[in-house]
């Protein structure tokens, strides 16, 4: 073979190698999954609206950005074109999605950057109504969760509201959302000593979660800000820097205090336990974690406890509404600004949307989740 033919053959081989790189997927993904995902993505695209196609593309772009930095899976290199179908296959394989319903559920939790997911409702006795709003914001993934449960206990209407902000991934926050209120409602002292029931349910949920994490290599944790409404009693509990604020006569009053490592009593507690608080962009436990209390965080558990601080209030005339929100709101909006912004908005869902959208507009760099409970004193 002549030199010219040899050079051409070498270029063809290089071209094939480059072509393979463009659409390569992780070797653990079986060909059957590849074919199933390709078929599924085609059916979704042909049956979906332009808006859905755009939302899916945005979600895939964010996932590509995340996995492009990993040492496994798909490598997204400069000048490498990854087809929409290949990206969708990887998305399905990574998230273990096997149906179009599951796919849409996953996308719903990840695609909403500037458009909040919201909803609301009211109690059976009409004494309160509520609204929630949650958006991913500028983050590549969504680690905020919220939970709202209404129940009848001993002929009393009970409302449970919570905001959970994950770190190191969404595992801990999702687990707390699914289990904390279930554990609380089943607690044998829920009626007789609600404060003890809340404290013990926090601890139980944390311990149960840590047992599920024994095989995980990467730590994950979650803050929590919860409110339990039993008759006219309001009990607010928190770990971490999600916050509860109440509006009384148009004025804002914090019902929780952020658990930050540089808070004097928190720093002392950590140091007494043998830990250290260090500056690394902000004050952090062991130079790692920017909150001093949380669910999970197995490797720091000796210092980062899930013991909640609990405050109790009485809902009487003059108490207008309660705000629970992740730090995506409080990083850019003060307590009084939040109250002033929504005190004239009677619809709780609209009020929650107002706060999340305003936080996003002000440049919040985090996920943003807000729950608002309005008290109706005429019933």
C-alpha positions in Angstrom: 0.0 0.0 0.0 1.4 3.4 -1.0 2.0 6.2 1.5 -1.0 8.2 0.2 -3.4 5.2 0.6 -2.0 4.5 4.0 -2.6 8.0 5.2 -6.2 7.9 3.8 -6.9 4.7 5.6 -5.5 6.1 8.8 -7.8 9.1 8.5 -10.8 6.9 7.9 -10.0 4.9 11.1 -9.6 8.1 13.0 -12.9 9.4 11.6 -14.6 6.2 12.7 -13.1 6.6 16.2 -14.3 10.2 16.4 -17.8 9.1 15.2 -18.0 6.4 17.9 -17.0 9.0 20.6 -19.8 11.2 19.5 -22.5 8.8 20.4 -20.9 6.5 22.9 -22.8 5.4 26.0 -21.7 3.7 29.2 -20.9 0.0 28.5 -23.2 -1.1 31.3 -26.3 0.1 29.3 -27.6 -3.0 27.5 -28.5 -2.8 23.8 -32.1 -3.7 24.6 -32.4 -0.7 26.8 -30.8 1.4 24.1 -33.5 0.2 21.6 -36.3 0.6 24.1 -35.3 4.1 25.0 -34.9 5.1 21.4 -38.4 3.8 20.6 -39.8 5.5 23.7 -38.2 8.8 22.9 -39.6 8.7 19.4 -43.1 8.1 20.7 -42.8 10.9 23.3 -41.6 13.4 20.8 -44.2 12.6 18.2 -47.0 12.8 20.7 -45.8 15.8 22.6 -46.3 19.5 22.2 -43.5 21.9 21.2 -43.4 23.1 24.8 -42.8 19.6 26.1 -40.0 19.1 23.5 -38.4 22.3 24.7 -38.7 21.3 28.4 -37.2 17.9 27.7 -34.3 19.5 25.8 -33.6 21.8 28.8 -33.6 18.9 31.2 -31.2 16.9 29.0 -28.9 19.9 28.7 -28.7 20.2 32.5 -28.1 16.4 32.9 -25.4 16.6 30.2 -23.7 19.4 32.1 -23.7 17.3 35.3 -22.5 14.0 33.7 -20.0 15.8 31.5 -18.0 16.3 34.7 -18.2 12.7 35.8 -15.4 10.1 35.4 -17.9 7.5 34.1 -20.9 7.5 31.8 -21.0 9.7 28.8 -18.2 12.2 28.2 -19.3 15.5 26.8 -16.2 17.0 25.3 -15.6 20.2 23.5 -16.8 20.1 19.9 -18.4 16.7 20.5 -22.0 16.5 19.3 -24.3 14.2 21.3 -27.6 13.4 19.6 -30.9 14.1 21.3 -31.7 10.4 21.3 -28.4 9.4 22.8 -28.8 12.0 25.6 -32.3 10.7 26.2 -31.0 7.1 26.4 -28.5 8.1 29.0 -31.1 10.1 31.0 -33.4 7.0 31.1 -30.6 4.6 32.0 -29.2 6.8 34.8 -32.6 7.4 36.4 -33.9 3.8 35.9 -37.0 5.0 34.1 -38.9 2.3 32.2 -42.1 4.0 31.2 -43.3 7.3 29.7 -45.1 8.1 32.9 -41.9 7.7 34.9 -40.1 9.8 32.4 -42.5 12.7 32.7 -42.4 12.5 36.5 -38.6 12.7 36.4 -38.7 15.7 34.0 -41.4 17.5 36.0 -39.0 17.5 39.0 -36.0 18.9 37.0 -37.1 21.1 34.1 -38.7 24.0 35.8 -36.0 26.6 36.0 -38.0 29.8 36.1 -41.5 28.4 36.1 -42.7 27.2 39.5 -44.7 24.1 40.2 -47.6 25.2 42.5 -50.8 24.2 44.1 -53.0 24.7 47.1 -56.1 23.7 49.1 -58.0 24.3 52.3 -58.9 22.4 55.5 -62.2 20.6 55.9 -63.4 23.1 58.6 -62.2 26.0 56.4 -60.1 27.4 59.2 -57.0 27.6 57.0 -56.0 27.4 53.4 -52.6 26.8 52.0 -50.5 27.2 48.8 -47.1 26.0 47.7 -44.6 27.0 45.0 -41.4 25.3 44.0 -38.9 25.9 41.3 -35.4 24.6 40.4 -34.1 28.1 39.7 -30.5 28.4 38.5 -29.4 25.0 39.8 -28.8 22.2 37.4 -30.9 19.8 39.6 -33.8 20.0 42.0 -33.0 19.1 45.7 -35.9 20.9 47.4 -39.0 18.9 48.4 -42.2 19.9 50.3 -45.0 17.9 52.0 -48.5 18.8 53.1 -50.8 16.4 54.9 -54.2 17.1 56.4 -55.8 14.6 58.8 -58.4 14.2 61.5 -57.0 13.2 64.9 -59.4 12.8 67.9 -62.0 14.9 66.0 -59.6 17.7 65.4 -58.4 18.9 62.0 -54.6 18.5 61.9 -52.4 20.2 59.3 -48.8 19.2 58.7 -46.6 21.3 56.4 -42.9 21.0 55.6 -40.1 22.2 53.4 -37.0 20.0 52.9 -33.8 21.3 51.3 -31.3 18.6 50.3 -27.6 18.8 49.9 -25.2 16.3 48.3 -28.1 15.1 46.2 -31.8 14.7 46.7 -31.8 11.3 48.5 -32.1 12.6 52.0 -34.7 15.3 51.3 -36.9 12.9 49.4 -36.7 10.3 52.2 -37.6 12.9 54.8 -40.6 14.1 52.7 -41.9 10.5 52.4 -41.4 9.4 56.0 -41.2 12.3 58.6 -44.9 13.1 58.8 -45.9 9.4 58.5 -43.7 8.7 61.6 -45.2 11.7 63.4 -48.8 10.8 62.8 -48.1 7.3 64.1 -46.3 8.4 67.2 -48.1 7.3 70.4 -47.7 10.8 71.9 -48.9 12.8 69.0 -52.0 14.0 70.8 -50.9 13.9 74.5 -47.4 15.5 74.0 -47.1 16.8 70.4 -43.7 18.5 71.1 -42.1 15.3 72.3 -43.7 13.4 69.4 -42.1 15.9 66.9 -38.7 15.7 68.5 -38.7 11.9 68.6 -40.1 11.6 65.0 -37.2 13.8 63.7 -34.7 11.5 65.4 -36.4 8.3 64.3 -36.5 9.5 60.7 -32.9 10.5 60.8 -31.8 7.1 62.2 -33.9 5.2 59.7 -32.5 7.2 56.8 -28.9 6.6 58.0 -29.5 2.8 58.0 -30.5 3.0 54.4 -27.3 4.9 53.6 -24.9 2.4 54.9 -23.8 1.3 51.4 -23.6 4.8 49.9 -20.2 6.2 49.1 -21.4 9.8 49.0 -23.0 11.7 51.9 -26.3 13.4 51.5 -28.4 15.4 53.9 -31.4 17.6 54.2 -32.7 20.6 56.2 -36.3 20.7 57.4 -38.7 23.4 58.4 -42.1 22.0 59.5 -45.3 23.3 61.0 -47.9 21.2 62.8 -51.3 22.8 63.3 -53.6 21.1 65.9 -56.7 23.1 66.6 -55.4 26.6 67.4 -51.9 25.3 68.4 -49.0 25.9 66.0 -45.8 24.0 66.6 -42.8 24.9 64.3 -39.7 22.7 64.2 -36.5 23.1 62.2 -33.1 21.7 61.5 -30.8 23.6 59.2 -31.4 26.9 57.4 -34.9 26.5 56.0 -37.0 29.0 57.9 -40.5 29.7 59.3 -41.9 33.2 59.5 -45.3 34.3 60.8 -47.2 37.5 60.0 -48.9 39.1 63.0 -50.6 42.4 62.3 -48.6 42.9 59.2 -45.3 42.4 61.0 -42.9 39.5 60.4 -41.8 37.3 63.3 -39.4 34.4 62.9 -40.5 31.2 64.4 -37.2 29.4 63.8 -33.5 30.3 64.0 -31.2 29.1 61.2 -28.7 26.5 62.3 -25.5 27.9 61.0 -22.0 26.7 62.2 -21.0 30.3 63.2 -24.0 30.7 65.5 -22.4 31.0 68.9 -24.3 28.2 70.6 -24.0 25.9 67.6 -20.3 26.5 67.3 -19.8 25.7 71.0 -21.9 22.5 70.6 -19.8 21.3 67.6 -16.5 22.1 69.3 -17.6 20.4 72.5 -18.2 17.3 70.4 -14.7 17.4 69.0 -15.5 19.1 65.8 -14.2 22.3 64.2 -15.9 25.2 62.3 -13.8 26.5 59.5 -14.1 29.3 56.9 -14.3 27.9 53.3 -16.2 30.6 51.4 -18.6 30.6 54.3 -18.5 29.0 57.8 -18.7 25.3 57.5 -18.6 22.2 59.8 -15.2 20.7 59.3 -14.8 23.0 56.3 -17.4 21.0 54.5 -21.1 21.7 55.5 -22.7 25.1 55.7 -25.4 24.0 58.1 -24.9 22.7 61.6 -28.0 20.6 61.9 -29.5 18.3 59.3 -31.0 14.9 58.5 -28.4 12.5 57.1 -24.8 13.6 56.6 -23.5 10.3 58.0 -19.8 11.2 58.0 -20.5 14.3 60.1 -23.3 12.9 62.3 -21.4 13.4 65.5 -21.6 17.2 64.9 -24.5 17.7 62.5 -27.4 16.5 64.5 -31.1 16.1 63.6 -32.4 17.4 66.9 -35.0 20.1 66.1 -35.6 23.3 67.9 -39.3 23.6 68.5 -41.4 26.8 69.1 -45.1 26.9 69.9 -47.6 29.7 69.1 -51.3 30.1 69.4 -53.3 31.0 66.3 -55.6 33.8 67.3 -57.0 37.0 65.7 -54.2 39.1 64.4 -52.1 36.1 63.2 -52.6 36.2 59.4 -50.4 33.6 57.8 -47.3 31.5 58.0 -44.4 31.2 55.5 -42.2 28.1 55.4 -39.4 28.4 52.8 -36.0 27.0 51.8 -32.9 29.3 51.9 -33.3 29.9 48.2 -35.9 32.5 49.3 -34.2 33.8 52.5 -30.9 34.3 50.7 -32.3 37.3 48.8 -35.5 38.3 50.7 -35.8 39.4 54.3 -38.5 38.2 56.6 -40.3 41.5 56.6 -40.0 41.9 52.8 -41.6 38.4 52.3 -44.5 39.3 54.6 -45.0 42.7 53.0 -44.9 41.3 49.5 -47.8 38.9 50.1 -49.9 40.2 52.9 -52.5 41.7 50.5 -52.7 38.5 48.4 -55.6 36.4 49.7 -55.0 33.4 47.6 -52.2 31.3 49.3 -51.0 29.7 46.1 -50.7 33.1 44.3 -48.8 34.4 47.3 -46.3 31.5 47.3 -45.8 32.0 43.6 -45.1 35.6 44.2 -42.3 34.9 46.6 -40.6 32.2 44.5 -40.7 34.3 41.4 -39.4 37.4 43.2 -36.5 35.4 44.7 -35.6 34.1 41.2 -35.9 37.6 39.8 -33.5 38.9 42.5 -30.9 36.4 41.5 -31.2 33.5 44.0 -28.7 30.9 43.0 -30.5 28.0 44.8 -33.6 25.9 44.4 -36.6 27.9 45.8 -39.5 26.4 47.7 -42.2 28.1 49.6 -45.4 27.0 51.5 -47.9 29.5 52.8 -50.7 28.8 55.3 -53.4 31.5 55.7 -55.6 31.4 58.8 -59.3 32.2 58.4 -60.6 33.6 61.7 -64.2 33.9 60.5 -64.8 30.1 60.7 
